[in-house]
C-alpha cells in the first residue's frame, strides 16, 4: 500500500485496537504498592472507549501489567516499558504498536497526556481508581444462526459490573472470536442488543418460563431467525485462543541482535533494530529479509499476540536459511518518524539492511532475498530494481493495482463493515 492508503486502513485499525489504560505500582512520591489500577476514556473518531490497566511491581522492582479496552474486547494486552519518574508516566503496548506518555498532577492521582498509535496522537486523561471493576456472570445464552449454507454458533454472556451495571458480550465459536461487547437493552420480556463491531442487531422475546429467547438477527440489510436457549452458568463455553505454531525457546537457531543507522529525507539519522536468525551448522547461509505491510509493525509483525514473522523466521532458519526481521522506523526499539514515511522511505530502510548484510562474514552476500507482505510486496521490487545484491523476491499478497484503486476499495469495505450503504 502507498503511504496515503495506509492512513485509510488505519482508521479501521484504530477503532478496533485503540485501547490504553494505565495502572502503576508506585505513586508520585515514590512509595511502592503491590497493585494499582488507573482508568480513562479515549475519544477515537467520535467513539468513546473506556480504558483500564492493572499492574503490579515485581520483587525486582519491574512494573508489569496489562492494558484493557472493555468496550471493544475482553482480551488483555501486555504493557511494556512502564516508567514513572520526574512527575511523568509512560508505557508502551507492543501488541497494539502504541504508547502513552503523560504528566502527573501534584497529588499523583491524575495523569494528563497523549495516546500515540499509527501516527496519530489522541489526548487521554488517566485517573487512579481503587481497584479493577468487579464483574460477575449472571446469565448464559446459546444459539445457532443459519445463514444459507453457513452456521454460526453464538453465545451471550451477561454480567453485572460494579461500575456499569448489567453488560453483555458475544462469543462466536465458528469464527474463533470471544468477548465482543454488546449494547444490550431489556424491557420486560424484550431482549434486544446491538453489536457495534459488525453493525449487527438483534431483537428477541424471552419465553414466559425464561428458558428460551426467540427473535431475529439483522445485519447488512438481511434479517435472519435466531433463537437462544438459556443454560446453567457452569456450562458456559470458553474460547481459548491458542497459537500452537508460535516458536518456543530455546530456538534451534541462533538469534543475533543487529542494528544500523539510516537517514531520512531531511538527512536526520535514526537507528533501526532487528534480529538475525542464523541456522545451525550452515556456513555463510543465504538470507531473507522480511518486509511487513502497511501500519507500524515490530520485527515479529505482532498483531493480537500472533507473531507471523517470528513463525516465518523459525521455519526458514530451521531449514538452513538465515532471516533478518526488524522493527520499522519509529516502532518498538527503532527510532525515527513512522508517521511521515512513505513507501519509498521504507524501501530506503530495506536497502540499508541489504548493504548491512553484504558486509557480514557469516552471510553469503550473493544469496540475499526479499520477502514482502502486502505493502512489503510493493517495497521489495523497488529495492530489487535498485540493488544488484538482491537475487530473489517473494511477494505475499502484494498490491496488484495502483494506490488510488486501493484507497477506493478500502474505503468501500470499511464503510460496509460499519453498516453504511
C-alpha positions in Angstrom: 0.0 0.0 0.0 1.1 3.6 -0.6 1.6 6.0 2.3 -1.8 7.6 1.6 -3.7 4.3 1.5 -2.1 3.3 4.8 -3.9 6.1 6.5 -7.3 4.8 5.3 -6.7 1.3 6.6 -5.5 2.6 10.0 -8.9 4.2 10.6 -10.4 0.8 10.9 -7.4 -0.5 12.9 -7.8 2.4 15.4 -11.4 1.7 16.1 -10.7 -1.9 16.8 -7.4 -1.8 18.5 -7.1 1.6 20.2 -7.1 0.9 23.9 -5.0 2.3 26.7 -5.1 2.5 30.4 -2.6 2.8 33.0 -2.0 1.4 36.4 1.2 1.6 38.2 2.6 0.1 41.4 4.2 3.3 42.5 2.8 6.7 43.3 4.3 10.1 42.6 6.0 10.2 46.0 8.0 7.0 45.2 6.2 4.7 47.6 5.7 1.2 46.3 2.4 -0.6 46.2 1.6 -4.2 45.4 -1.1 -3.3 42.8 -2.8 -0.3 41.4 -5.3 0.5 38.7 -5.9 3.6 36.6 -8.8 4.3 34.3 -9.6 6.7 31.5 -11.7 7.3 28.4 -10.3 7.7 24.9 -12.3 9.6 22.2 -11.3 7.9 18.9 -13.1 9.4 15.9 -16.3 10.1 17.9 -16.2 6.6 19.6 -15.6 6.8 23.3 -13.6 3.9 24.7 -13.1 3.1 28.4 -9.5 2.3 29.2 -8.2 0.2 32.1 -4.9 -1.2 33.0 -4.0 -3.1 36.1 -0.3 -3.8 37.0 1.9 -4.5 39.9 5.5 -4.2 41.0 7.6 -7.4 40.9 10.1 -8.3 43.6 12.9 -6.9 41.4 11.2 -3.5 41.1 9.9 -4.0 37.5 6.4 -2.9 36.8 4.3 -5.4 34.9 0.7 -5.5 33.8 -2.0 -5.5 31.1 -3.9 -2.9 29.1 -7.7 -3.4 28.7 -10.3 -1.9 26.4 -13.5 -3.4 27.8 -15.8 -1.6 25.3 -14.0 -3.5 22.5 -12.8 -6.8 23.8 -12.1 -8.9 26.9 -8.6 -9.5 25.7 -5.7 -8.3 27.8 -2.8 -6.6 26.1 0.6 -6.7 27.9 2.0 -3.4 28.8 5.8 -2.8 28.5 8.4 -0.2 29.4 6.2 1.1 32.2 8.1 4.0 33.8 7.3 6.6 36.5 9.9 9.3 37.0 10.2 13.1 37.3 6.4 13.5 37.5 5.8 11.6 34.3 4.2 8.3 33.5 4.9 6.4 30.2 4.4 2.9 28.8 4.1 1.1 25.5 1.7 -1.6 24.3 3.7 -3.8 21.8 0.6 -5.8 20.7 -1.1 -2.6 19.7 2.1 -0.9 18.5 1.1 2.1 20.6 2.2 4.0 23.6 1.3 6.6 26.2 3.1 9.4 28.0 1.7 12.0 30.4 2.2 14.4 33.2 1.2 13.5 36.8 -0.6 16.1 39.0 0.8 17.1 42.4 -1.4 14.5 44.2 -0.2 11.8 41.8 -3.7 10.5 41.1 -4.3 12.1 37.7 -2.2 11.8 34.6 -2.8 14.0 31.6 -1.1 13.0 28.3 -1.5 11.5 24.9 -2.0 8.1 23.4 0.1 7.5 20.2 -0.8 4.9 17.6 -0.4 4.6 13.9 0.9 8.1 13.5 -2.0 9.6 15.5 -1.8 11.4 18.9 -5.0 11.4 20.9 -5.5 13.2 24.3 -6.0 10.9 27.2 -6.5 11.6 30.9 -6.0 8.7 33.3 -7.3 8.7 36.9 -6.3 6.4 39.7 -9.1 4.1 41.0 -9.2 1.8 43.9 -9.2 -1.5 42.1 -10.3 -3.2 38.9 -14.1 -3.2 38.5 -15.7 -6.3 39.7 -17.6 -8.4 37.1 -19.9 -11.4 37.9 -21.6 -13.6 35.3 -25.3 -13.8 35.8 -26.7 -15.5 32.6 -25.6 -17.6 29.6 -27.5 -18.0 26.3 -26.5 -20.2 23.4 -27.9 -20.3 19.8 -27.1 -21.1 16.2 -27.6 -18.7 13.3 -28.3 -20.3 10.0 -27.3 -18.1 7.0 -27.6 -20.1 3.8 -25.0 -22.9 3.8 -23.2 -21.4 6.8 -23.9 -21.8 10.5 -22.6 -19.6 13.3 -22.5 -20.8 16.9 -23.2 -17.9 19.2 -23.1 -17.5 23.0 -24.2 -14.5 25.0 -22.7 -13.9 28.4 -24.5 -11.4 30.7 -22.6 -9.8 33.6 -23.2 -7.5 36.5 -20.4 -5.0 36.7 -19.7 -2.8 39.8 -19.1 0.3 37.7 -21.6 -0.1 34.9 -24.5 -2.3 36.0 -25.6 -5.0 33.5 -23.4 -5.7 30.5 -23.1 -8.5 27.9 -20.6 -9.9 25.4 -21.0 -12.2 22.4 -18.8 -15.2 21.6 -18.9 -16.6 18.0 -17.2 -20.0 18.2 -17.5 -20.7 14.4 -15.3 -17.6 13.8 -13.0 -18.1 16.8 -13.9 -14.7 18.4 -14.8 -14.2 22.0 -15.9 -11.3 24.2 -17.4 -8.9 21.6 -19.1 -6.2 23.7 -22.9 -5.8 23.2 -25.1 -2.8 23.7 -27.9 -4.6 25.5 -31.4 -3.3 26.3 -34.1 -5.2 28.3 -37.7 -4.1 28.8 -40.0 -6.8 30.3 -39.7 -9.8 28.0 -38.0 -7.8 25.3 -34.3 -8.7 24.9 -32.5 -6.5 22.3 -28.9 -5.8 21.6 -26.5 -4.2 19.1 -23.1 -5.4 18.1 -21.1 -2.3 17.2 -18.1 -4.3 15.9 -20.1 -5.6 13.0 -23.1 -3.2 12.8 -25.4 -6.1 13.6 -28.5 -6.0 15.9 -30.9 -8.5 17.5 -34.5 -8.2 18.7 -36.0 -11.1 20.7 -38.6 -12.1 23.2 -38.0 -14.2 26.3 -40.4 -17.1 26.9 -42.7 -17.0 29.9 -40.6 -19.6 31.7 -37.4 -17.6 30.9 -35.6 -20.6 29.3 -35.7 -19.5 25.6 -35.2 -16.4 23.6 -36.8 -16.1 20.1 -36.0 -13.3 17.6 -34.2 -12.1 14.6 -30.6 -11.1 13.8 -30.2 -8.2 11.4 -27.0 -7.3 9.5 -26.2 -5.7 6.2 -29.9 -5.4 5.3 -30.6 -9.1 6.0 -33.0 -10.4 8.7 -32.4 -14.0 9.9 -34.2 -16.0 12.6 -32.1 -16.7 15.6 -33.2 -18.4 18.8 -31.3 -18.9 22.0 -31.5 -21.3 25.0 -30.6 -20.3 28.5 -28.1 -22.7 30.0 -26.7 -23.0 33.6 -23.7 -20.7 34.2 -21.4 -23.6 34.9 -22.0 -24.9 31.3 -20.6 -21.8 29.7 -18.1 -22.4 26.9 -14.9 -20.6 27.0 -13.0 -19.9 23.8 -9.3 -20.1 24.4 -7.1 -18.6 21.6 -4.1 -20.8 21.0 -1.2 -20.2 18.7 0.4 -23.7 18.6 2.7 -22.6 15.7 4.4 -19.9 17.8 8.0 -21.0 18.3 9.1 -21.5 21.9 12.5 -21.0 23.3 15.1 -22.4 23.3 15.3 -22.0 19.5 17.4 -24.4 17.4 18.9 -21.4 15.6 21.0 -18.5 16.9 19.3 -15.1 17.4 21.6 -12.2 16.9 20.5 -8.6 17.8 21.6 -6.3 15.0 21.3 -2.5 14.3 22.2 0.1 11.7 21.9 3.8 11.1 19.9 5.3 8.3 18.9 8.8 7.3 15.5 10.3 6.4 14.8 12.7 3.5 16.0 15.7 5.6 19.3 13.9 6.4 18.4 13.2 10.1 19.8 10.0 11.3 17.9 7.3 13.1 18.5 3.7 14.3 16.9 0.5 13.0 16.9 -2.5 15.3 16.3 -6.1 14.3 17.0 -9.8 14.8 19.2 -12.0 12.5 18.3 -15.7 12.8 21.2 -17.9 11.9 20.6 -21.6 11.1 22.7 -24.2 12.9 25.5 -26.0 11.1 25.4 -23.8 7.9 28.4 -21.8 7.0 27.5 -18.5 5.3 23.9 -19.3 4.6 21.6 -17.5 2.2 19.4 -14.8 3.9 15.9 -13.5 3.6 14.8 -10.0 4.7 11.1 -9.9 5.8 9.3 -6.7 4.9 5.9 -6.1 6.6 2.7 -4.5 5.2 1.1 -1.2 6.0 0.8 0.1 9.5 3.6 0.3 12.1 5.0 -3.2 12.7 7.6 -4.6 15.0 10.1 -7.2 13.9 7.7 -10.1 14.7 4.8 -8.4 12.9 2.8 -8.8 16.2 -1.0 -8.5 15.9 -3.1 -9.6 18.9 -0.2 -11.8 20.2 0.2 -13.5 16.8 3.8 -13.2 15.6 3.7 -14.1 11.9 7.3 -13.0 11.1 8.7 -15.0 14.1 6.8 -18.0 12.7 8.4 -17.5 9.3 11.8 -16.9 10.7 11.7 -20.1 12.7 10.5 -22.1 9.7 13.3 -20.8 7.4 16.1 -20.8 10.0 15.4 -24.5 10.9 15.8 -25.3 7.1 19.1 -23.6 6.6 18.1 -20.1 5.6 19.0 -17.1 7.7 16.3 -14.5 8.3 16.5 -10.8 9.1 13.4 -9.1 10.6 13.4 -5.6 12.1 11.3 -3.0 13.9 10.1 -0.4 11.4 11.4 3.1 11.9 9.7 4.7 14.9 8.4 1.4 16.1 9.4 -0.7 19.2 13.2 -0.4 19.5 13.8 1.5 16.3 13.9 5.3 16.3 12.8 7.7 13.5 9.4 9.0 12.4 7.0 6.5 11.1 4.1 8.9 10.6 5.7 10.9 7.8 7.4 8.0 6.0 6.3 6.9 2.5 6.8 3.6 0.7 10.0 5.0 -0.8 11.3 5.8 2.6 10.6 2.2 3.8 12.4 1.0 0.7 15.4 3.1 1.8 15.4 1.2 5.1 15.4 -2.2 3.4 18.2 -1.1 1.1 20.2 -0.2 4.2 19.6 -3.7 5.6 20.8 -5.2 2.2 24.1 -3.2 2.5 24.4 -4.3 6.1 24.1 -8.0 5.2 26.6 -7.6 2.4 29.2 -6.6 4.9 28.7 -9.6 7.3 31.1 -12.5 7.1 28.5 -15.0 8.4 26.1 -14.4 5.5 26.5 -15.3 1.8 26.4 -11.8 0.1 25.5 -13.4 -3.2 22.3 -15.0 -1.9 20.2 -12.2 -0.5 16.4 -12.4 -0.9 13.5 -10.2 0.0 10.1 -11.4 1.2 7.4 -8.7 1.3 3.9 -8.9 2.6 1.1 -6.5 1.4 2.8 -3.1 1.1 6.1 -5.1 1.6 5.2 -6.7 -1.8 5.5 -3.2 -3.3 8.6 -2.3 -1.5 10.6 -5.5 -2.3 10.6 -4.9 -6.1 11.5 -1.3 -5.6 14.6 -2.4 -3.6 15.4 -5.3 -6.0 15.4 -2.9 -9.0 18.0 -0.7 -7.4 20.3 -3.3 -6.0 22.4 -6.0 -7.7 22.8 -7.8 -4.4 19.2 -9.0 -4.3 18.9 -12.3 -6.1 15.3 -13.3 -5.3 12.0 -11.7 -4.4 8.9 -13.3 -2.8 5.6 -11.4 -2.8 2.9 -12.3 -0.2 -0.4 -10.7 -1.1 1.3 -7.7 -2.7 -0.8 -5.0 -4.3 -1.9 -5.7 -7.9 -3.5 -2.3 -8.6 -2.3 1.3 -8.0 -2.7 3.2 -4.8 -5.8 5.2 -5.9 -7.8 2.0 -6.5 -6.6 0.6 -3.2 -7.9 3.6 -1.4 -11.3 3.4 -3.0 -11.6 -0.3 -2.3 -10.5 0.0 1.3 -12.9 2.9 1.9 -15.8 1.0 0.5 -15.1 -2.1 2.5 -14.6 -0.1 5.8 -18.0 1.5 5.1 -19.6 -1.9 4.5 -18.3 -3.2 7.8 -19.6 0.0 9.5 -23.1 -0.7 8.1 -23.0 2.1 5.5 -24.9 1.6 2.3 
